[in-house]
């Protein structure tokens, strides 16, 4: 068998010959497909348009960030999310004599978590530049307060610390920035069971996995472009026992499957 077998939700493909391994994994069984339109593009992290991860410290950086965001809206028609499942053969077990042993299966999922936090550094920069940044300059109406202060007090005096209230306010506004922290987490669960393996038999261990893939479709394109893929174990496994020992009972002369 050279072609990967089709996906079956109930069980993996069964062995038919001890001399021919079943190709693994099976074909992908599509569970569901959905499309992401332009209204929700901001929720899709696309490495080709990483505007969510770009710095926003200076005005030029913010302009570049918004330009990349607009490029994504103009150059991508939609995103296609596909959810599928498949069986993957993980092991072949064979013993000459009967044996009882503990089997541990590890299942899990690896995810990437992105956290964006906005914060200001007005006090630190104020001390460095000798600016008076006291007061809540980020509150509503701060610009009017700064303008009123400028008219009443004029230019602040004091050598290097001299600055207008307007300049102080502008600096304070520019000190806003976003810090993006990306962490990768892996959650794993181990499942231990005791299995009795018969001598002279070969056991094929399969696990069921899920796959979520994201693809971008450009305007006028005939096929989508792959963007990202996430694979997770479902925790379901199956042991297919293929008997080839000549002195087996008549009921054991064919392949049998067992779900655990």
N, C-alpha and C positions, 0 to 999 in steps of 0.2 A: 504494500500500500504506500504509494508515494505522495498522494495528495492528502493534506490534512483533512480529517473527517469533519462532518458538519456538527454543529453544536446541538446537544440535546439537554433540555432543562432537567430532566429526571435523572439521568445518569451519564457517565462518560462512555466513550466507545469501548466495547469489550474485545479482549484479545481472541484471535481465531487460530493463531499459530505461535508456537514457542520460538520459531526461527524468524519471525517478522515483528519488529516493534512497531507500535502504532505511532505515526508522526504526532508530535506535540508542539504547540498546543492545538486544540481544535479550532475550527473556524469561529469567528466572532458571531455570537447570536445577538442581534439588535433588540434591545428592550424598549428603547424610546429615542426619539429625535425631536429637538426643539430648536427654534431660531431666535437669535438675539438681534433685535432691530436697533437702529441708531439711537432711539430714545433711551436705551439701556446700555450703550457702549461703555459708559464710565465704569461699569461693574466688571468688565472683561480686562484682565491684565494681559496685554499683548506685548511680547518682547520687542516687536518691530516698532511699536509706538509707546515707549515706556514713560509717558508724561506723568503718571502718578508718582513715579520715583525720582523725578527731576527736581533739583534744588530750586528754591524760590526766595533766595536771600536778596538778590538785587533786582531792579526793574527789568534788566535785560534777561535775567534768568527766568523771570515770570513770563516775559513775552515769548521766550523760546519754548517754555512749557506749554503755553496756550497754543502756540503755532503747531507743535507736535500733536496736540489734542485735536486741532482742526484738520490736520493731515489725515488723521485716523478717520474722521467723519467723512472726508472727501474721497479717500482712497479705498475704503472698505464699504461694501454694500451691506453685509450682514455677517454674523458669526453663527456657526452651526455646532450645537452641542449634541454629541451622540453617546448614549449609554449602552454598553454591551456586556455580555458575559461569555466566559469560555472555560473549558477544562484544561488544566495543565498537569502533565505527569511529572511527579516530583521524585519518585524513587521506584526501584525494583528490588524486591526482597526475595531471597531464595535460601533454603537450608536443606541439608541432606537428611536431617532427622527432625522430628517434631520439636518445636521450641515455643515457650511462652515468654514474651518480653513486653516491656512497656514502650509505647510509641508516643512521642510528643510532637504535636503539630503546632507551628507558630503561624498565627494569622495577624494581620494588622494593616494599618494604612499610614502613609507618610503624607503630611500636609504642610503647606507653607503658610505661615500667618504673617500678615503685613499690618503693622500698626503705625499710624501717622499721628504725631502729636505736635500741636502748635504751641510755641512758647516765645517769650520775649527776653531780651538781655539788656533792657534799658539801663539798669543800675550799673552793670559792669562797663558797658560802653560809655555811659555818662562819666564815670570816674576816669576812664582812659582818655577821653577827649576833653575832659574838663567842662562838661555841659551840665546845666541844671535840669535834670529830667524828673524832678519831683512832681507829684500829683498823678492822677489817673489820666494820662494823655490818650488812652484808648477808649475812654467812655464816650457816650453819645454827646455830640456838641463840642467835642474837644477843639475842633478847628475854630469855632466861634470864640471859645475861651482864649485861644492863643492869639487871635486877631485883636480881641479886646485888650488883652494884656500888652500887646505890642503898641497899641495906640496910647495906652495910659503910661507905660513905663519906658517906651522907646527901646534903645539898644542897651543891653546889659553891659556894665562896666566891670573890668577886672582882669586885664591882660589876656592870658590864654583862655580864660573861662568866658570871655566875652562872646555873646551870641544873641541873636534876636529870638524872641519867643516863637516866631514863625519857623526859624531854622531848627529850634529845639523840637518843635512839633513834627516837622518833616523828618528829622533824624529818627525820632521815636517811631514814626509810622514805618520807616524803612527797616527797622530792626525786627520786625515780625518775620519769622521764618518757620518752616516746617521741617521736622526731623523724622525721617522714615526708618523704622527698625524692622528688619525682616528676619524672622526666625523660622527654622524648620523643626517640626516636631514629628516623632514617630511613636505611635501607640501600638503596642504589641500585646497579644494574649496567647498564652500557651495552653493547649488542651492535651492532657495526658490520658491515655487509655491502655488497658492491658489486652494484648492480642495473642492468640494461639496460632502459630504458623505451622502448617503441616510440612513434613519433610517431602522432598520431591515435587514441590509445587512452587510456582513463581507467582509473586503478588505484585501487581501494578497499583501504586498509590496515586490517586488523582485528587486535586483540590480545585474547587470552583473559585474563580476570580472575577472581579468586575472591573471594567475599564470605562473611564470617562474621557473623551477626547474633544478638543476644541479646534475648529478649523475656521479660517476666514475666507469669505467669498468676495472677490473684487468685482467691480462693475464690468460686465461683459465677459467674465472668465467662464470657461467651460467646466472647470473643476476647482474645488476648494483647496486652500493651502493649509497644511498642518501647522498648528500653533503650539498645542500643549497636550499632554496625556498624563492621566493620573490612574494608577492601578491600586486596587485594594483587595485583600483576601476576604472572602465571605464567611469563613469558618466552617464551610461544609466540605467534607472529604469523602472519598469512596475508595474501597479496596477491591480491585477486580482480581479474583483468584483463577488462574489458569492451571488445570491439572494435566500433567503429562506423564505421571508415574504409571507404568504398565500394570501394576497389580492393584490399581484403584478399583473401587466398586463401580458397577455399571452406571450408577447415577452420577459419578464424578468424572465421566469421560468427556465432558464438555465444559466450556467456560462458564463460570458462575460469578455473580457479583454480590457484594455485600456493602451496605451503606452504614456508615457509622457517624 
